[in-house]
Amino acid sequence: MIAVENSMRLLLAVAIASAGCVSAAFAAPGDPVKPVVRPRPTPPVASPNIQAPTAQQGAARLVAPKIGGGVSTLVTAKQTSATNRVLVATNAPLGGAALSTFSLGFLNGDHKIREIAVLQSEGRASATFADQDSNDSFGFSARWYAAGYPLATVSAVGEGEFDIALPRPPDGYVPLLAGFSLTRQNRTDANVRAIGVRLTPDLKFVRVTLLDDQGLDVRDYEALAGAGFALSLAPVGGIESAVATGAAITGLAAAREFGKKGLRRFAATVQIAWAPHESIRRRGSASGSLPTKIDSGSLPAIGTCRSTAPGTNCPKTVSPWSSRPASNSPSCPQQLEERIKLRQELDPANCATDEKSALTGFLFHFQRDDHHLMRLASGIGSYSTVAVEFRDSNGDDPIQWLVDYAVVK
């Protein structure tokens, strides 16, 4: 009987010990009491991918790796003849690219405008230059700088000129233009007084402009032009609604042609490339009243290009944006037009230290009244013979233009 009781005590002591606890009351007679020491739990090792929460966040979050923003590469597209809309293969992958230059031009004279577009579409370039019937041939070229930038798209419907809010950027990123589309109501077209796509100084909005003289208060417009189209001033039109990408034109077609202010309505789509802040070397702008003349601002630096002018033995430093002669030597006369022609003939591979410029905005307008359009181009940052083109077929109408840009790595 005593043996049975001792066995039961022993079994109970083992069971309790296995639970991490030993009591002297249940120990067998004569057995020493050995307390069980529990090992302390190993503290968790912080993952290098976990960032401590801020007071605003309230919880840890994964730190997203930065995408894009390395050294950018030049991507080009060109189509000598197309009708209405064209998809163009590029010389290199176009994904995640910032727009640098573009050129659109009708091949059969000037026309009223229904739609103008330069976009990225499924790794290719997309261009539209059309009036109401969409059957006129045009040429197209564009340049982008690609660095795997994240892209975003905003669309809205409004009249004349209006601001579209941009989505919140990834932390440490700033917007650059990647593409744009401005479309009037289907089966309509009109002259152009002003056209533009510009990021506001706070980088929170993009202002889009497509004006003709219909419904325009010329006095207000001239005051705006006299102020250099300052983005601090309110746009002359107004936004009706921000819409989902692809729905802008559908919404436009189902409503009236003119807005509440009497200005012609249009749908706008703007593609944004998000570039890391540290990839922006500097920002600049330029403006003028002639396609080959800058009245204020500065241009991206185009590398020093040297060649030999035809019929001379004199090497020339080519700079078509300067009014200074390339050489002071009487034996080497060099006028601006000759330098421009010479630059056009140069191989860009012979030019070093070019700054890579991405558009952050452009605005072109006719000073006196609206006109048909034959060519629209921004050639800043390329080997173009002109800074901009904004003209009808005769090319004799006074204009004003401005271009904003960022120099990227």
Residue pairs with C-beta under 8 A, 6 or more apart in sequence:
6 28
6 29
9 26
9 27
9 28
10 28
12 26
13 22
13 23
13 26
13 27
13 28
16 22
16 23
16 26
17 36
20 36
20 38
21 36
22 33
22 34
22 35
22 36
24 33
27 33
49 62
49 63
50 60
50 61
50 62
50 63
51 60
51 61
51 62
51 63
52 60
53 59
53 60
53 61
64 170
66 172
66 276
67 148
67 150
68 96
68 147
68 148
68 149
68 150
68 274
68 275
68 276
69 147
69 148
69 149
69 275
69 276
69 278
69 279
69 409
70 147
70 148
70 279
70 409
71 147
71 409
72 97
72 98
72 145
72 146
72 147
72 279
72 356
72 408
72 409
73 92
73 145
73 146
73 147
74 92
74 100
74 143
74 144
74 145
74 146
74 356
75 90
75 91
75 92
75 93
75 94
75 97
75 143
75 144
75 145
75 146
76 90
76 91
76 141
76 142
76 143
76 144
77 88
77 89
77 90
77 91
77 94
77 124
77 125
77 127
77 140
77 141
77 142
77 143
78 88
78 140
78 141
78 142
79 86
79 88
79 127
79 139
79 140
79 141
80 139
81 107
81 137
81 138
81 139
82 127
82 137
82 138
82 139
82 140
83 134
83 135
83 136
83 137
83 138
84 128
84 130
84 134
84 135
85 117
85 126
85 127
85 128
85 130
86 126
86 127
86 128
86 140
87 121
87 124
87 125
87 126
88 124
88 125
88 126
88 127
88 140
89 124
89 125
90 123
90 124
90 125
90 144
92 146
93 123
93 146
94 120
94 123
94 124
94 125
94 144
94 146
95 120
95 123
95 146
95 148
96 146
96 147
96 148
96 149
96 150
96 151
96 273
97 120
97 144
97 145
97 146
97 147
97 149
97 178
97 273
98 144
98 145
98 146
98 147
98 149
98 176
98 177
98 178
98 273
98 275
98 358
98 359
98 408
99 118
99 142
99 143
99 144
99 176
99 177
99 178
99 179
99 180
99 273
99 358
99 359
100 142
100 143
100 144
100 145
100 356
100 357
100 358
100 359
100 381
100 382
101 141
101 142
101 143
101 359
101 377
101 378
101 379
101 380
101 381
101 382
101 384
102 118
102 140
102 141
102 142
102 143
102 377
102 378
103 139
103 140
103 141
103 142
103 375
103 376
103 377
103 378
103 379
103 384
103 389
104 116
104 118
104 127
104 129
104 138
104 139
104 140
104 375
104 376
104 377
105 129
105 138
105 139
105 140
105 374
105 375
105 376
105 377
105 389
106 129
106 136
106 137
106 138
106 373
106 374
106 375
107 136
107 137
107 138
107 139
108 136
108 137
109 374
109 393
110 371
110 372
110 373
110 374
110 392
110 393
111 131
111 136
111 189
111 372
111 373
111 374
112 131
112 132
112 189
112 190
112 191
112 372
112 373
113 130
113 131
113 184
113 189
113 190
113 191
113 192
113 372
113 373
114 130
114 131
114 132
114 134
114 183
114 184
114 186
114 188
114 189
115 128
115 129
115 130
115 181
115 182
115 183
115 184
116 128
116 129
116 181
116 182
116 195
116 376
117 126
117 127
117 128
117 129
117 179
117 180
117 181
117 182
117 183
117 269
118 125
118 126
118 127
118 140
118 142
118 179
118 180
118 181
119 125
119 126
119 127
119 179
119 180
119 181
119 269
119 271
120 126
120 144
120 151
120 178
120 179
120 271
125 140
125 142
126 179
127 138
127 140
127 142
128 181
129 138
129 140
129 376
130 136
130 138
131 189
132 187
132 188
132 189
143 381
143 382
144 178
145 356
145 358
145 408
147 275
147 279
147 408
147 409
149 176
149 178
149 273
149 274
149 275
150 170
150 173
150 273
150 274
151 178
151 271
151 272
151 273
151 274
152 166
152 167
152 271
152 272
152 274
153 245
153 269
153 270
153 271
153 272
154 164
154 165
154 166
154 167
154 206
154 242
154 245
154 269
154 270
154 272
155 164
155 242
155 243
155 244
155 245
155 246
155 247
155 248
155 267
155 268
155 269
155 270
156 162
156 164
156 208
156 239
156 240
156 241
156 242
156 243
156 248
156 267
156 268
157 239
157 240
157 241
157 243
157 248
157 251
157 252
157 265
157 266
157 267
157 268
158 208
158 237
158 238
158 239
158 240
158 259
158 265
158 266
158 268
159 237
159 238
159 240
159 258
159 259
159 260
159 261
159 263
159 264
159 265
159 266
160 209
160 210
160 211
160 215
160 216
160 235
160 236
160 237
160 238
160 259
160 261
160 263
160 264
161 194
161 207
161 208
161 209
161 210
161 211
161 235
161 236
161 237
161 263
162 207
162 208
162 235
162 237
162 238
162 239
162 268
163 200
163 205
163 206
163 207
163 208
163 235
163 239
164 205
164 206
164 207
164 208
164 239
164 242
164 268
164 270
165 204
165 205
165 242
166 175
166 203
166 204
166 205
166 206
166 272
169 175
169 203
169 274
170 274
172 276
172 277
172 278
173 274
173 275
173 276
173 277
174 203
174 274
174 275
174 276
174 277
174 280
174 406
175 199
175 203
175 206
175 272
175 273
175 274
175 275
175 360
176 272
176 273
176 274
176 275
176 358
176 359
176 360
176 406
176 408
177 197
177 199
177 270
177 271
177 272
177 273
177 358
177 359
177 360
177 361
178 271
178 272
178 273
179 270
179 271
180 197
180 208
180 268
180 269
180 270
180 271
181 267
181 268
181 269
181 270
182 195
182 197
182 208
182 210
182 266
182 267
182 268
183 248
183 249
183 252
183 266
183 267
183 268
184 190
184 210
184 252
184 264
184 265
184 266
185 252
185 253
185 257
185 265
185 266
186 249
186 252
186 253
188 257
190 212
190 214
190 264
190 370
191 212
191 213
191 370
191 371
191 372
191 373
192 210
192 211
192 212
192 366
192 370
192 371
192 372
192 373
193 211
193 212
193 213
193 216
193 221
193 365
193 366
193 369
193 370
193 371
194 209
194 210
194 211
194 221
194 363
194 364
194 365
194 366
195 209
195 210
195 211
195 363
195 364
195 365
195 376
195 390
196 207
196 208
196 209
196 229
196 361
196 362
196 363
196 364
196 365
197 206
197 207
197 208
197 209
197 268
197 270
197 361
197 362
198 206
198 207
198 209
198 231
198 360
198 361
198 362
198 363
198 404
199 205
199 206
199 207
199 360
199 361
199 404
200 206
200 207
200 231
201 231
201 232
206 270
206 272
207 231
207 235
207 361
208 268
208 270
209 235
209 363
210 264
210 266
210 268
211 221
211 236
211 237
211 263
211 264
211 365
211 370
212 264
212 370
213 369
213 370
214 258
214 262
214 263
214 264
215 258
215 261
215 262
215 263
215 264
216 236
216 263
217 236
220 236
221 236
224 230
224 233
224 236
225 365
225 367
225 400
227 233
228 287
228 402
229 363
229 365
229 402
236 263
237 259
237 261
237 263
238 259
238 260
238 261
240 259
240 265
241 251
243 251
243 267
245 269
248 267
248 268
248 269
249 267
251 267
252 265
252 266
252 267
255 265
256 265
257 264
257 265
258 264
258 265
259 265
273 358
275 358
275 406
275 408
279 408
279 409
280 406
280 407
280 408
281 355
281 406
281 407
281 408
281 409
282 406
282 407
283 360
283 404
283 405
283 406
283 407
284 297
284 298
284 299
284 300
284 357
284 404
284 405
284 406
284 407
285 297
285 298
285 402
285 403
285 404
285 405
286 294
286 296
286 297
286 298
286 299
286 380
286 387
286 402
286 403
287 294
287 295
287 296
287 297
287 400
287 401
287 402
287 403
288 294
288 295
288 296
288 387
288 388
288 400
288 401
288 402
289 295
289 367
289 398
289 399
289 400
289 401
290 399
291 386
291 387
291 388
291 389
291 390
291 391
291 399
291 401
292 320
292 336
292 340
292 385
292 386
292 387
293 387
294 321
294 387
297 402
299 321
299 380
299 381
299 387
300 354
300 355
300 356
300 357
300 380
300 381
300 405
300 407
301 353
301 354
301 355
302 319
302 351
302 354
302 355
302 381
302 383
303 351
303 352
303 353
303 354
304 317
304 351
304 352
304 353
305 317
305 318
305 343
305 346
305 350
305 351
306 315
306 316
306 317
306 318
306 350
307 315
307 316
307 318
307 342
307 345
307 346
307 350
308 314
308 315
308 316
309 316
309 332
309 334
309 338
309 342
312 331
312 332
314 327
314 329
314 331
314 332
316 326
316 327
316 332
316 334
316 339
316 342
317 326
317 327
318 326
318 339
318 342
318 343
318 346
319 326
319 339
320 336
320 339
320 340
320 343
320 385
321 387
323 336
325 333
325 334
325 335
326 332
326 334
326 339
327 334
340 385
341 385
343 383
343 385
344 383
344 385
346 383
348 354
348 383
351 383
355 381
355 407
356 381
356 407
356 408
356 409
357 380
357 381
357 405
357 406
357 407
357 408
358 405
358 406
358 407
358 408
359 378
359 403
359 404
359 405
360 404
360 405
360 406
361 402
361 403
361 404
362 378
362 388
362 401
362 402
362 403
362 404
363 401
363 402
364 376
364 388
364 390
364 399
364 400
364 401
365 390
365 399
365 400
365 401
366 390
366 397
366 398
366 399
367 397
367 398
367 399
367 400
368 397
368 398
371 392
371 397
372 392
372 393
373 390
373 391
373 392
374 391
374 392
374 393
374 395
375 389
375 390
375 391
376 389
376 390
377 384
377 386
377 388
377 389
377 390
378 387
378 388
378 403
379 385
379 386
379 387
379 388
379 389
380 387
380 388
380 403
380 405
381 405
387 401
387 403
388 401
388 403
390 399
390 401
391 397
391 399
